[in-house]
């Protein structure tokens, strides 16, 4: 996934603060290169990151947990 796509996901989620803090770092890790965009959107929508000091590693750790649960339980990608 390209950096611009990651920035767009953060913008669409209503978390523009995440964009400036994490988009570049997440892109550099390459973790989301092969990930499903719908799953990433569901993750960003499901978690609240307002006014928290988010570390990139911690953010991606939460994503991996979400992706694992999502995959194992076949959760719908619709908003909760």
C-alpha positions, 0 to 999 in steps of 0.5 A: 500500500502506498503512503498516499493510500495510508494517509487517505485511510486516516483522513477518511476515518476522521483521525487526521492526527494519526495521518501526520504521526503514523502514515509515513512510519507505517508505510516505511515498515511495509506491514500494510503492503499486502493487507486488505484495505477493508480490514485496515479501514475496519481496524481504524474505525473500531479503535479510538486513538483520540489524544493518545500518544501512539507509538508506531510499534504499539499501533501495529501491534494492535492491528495485528491482534485485530487482524488475527481476531478478524481472520479467526472469527470471520467478523463482518467488515461492516461498521459495528 
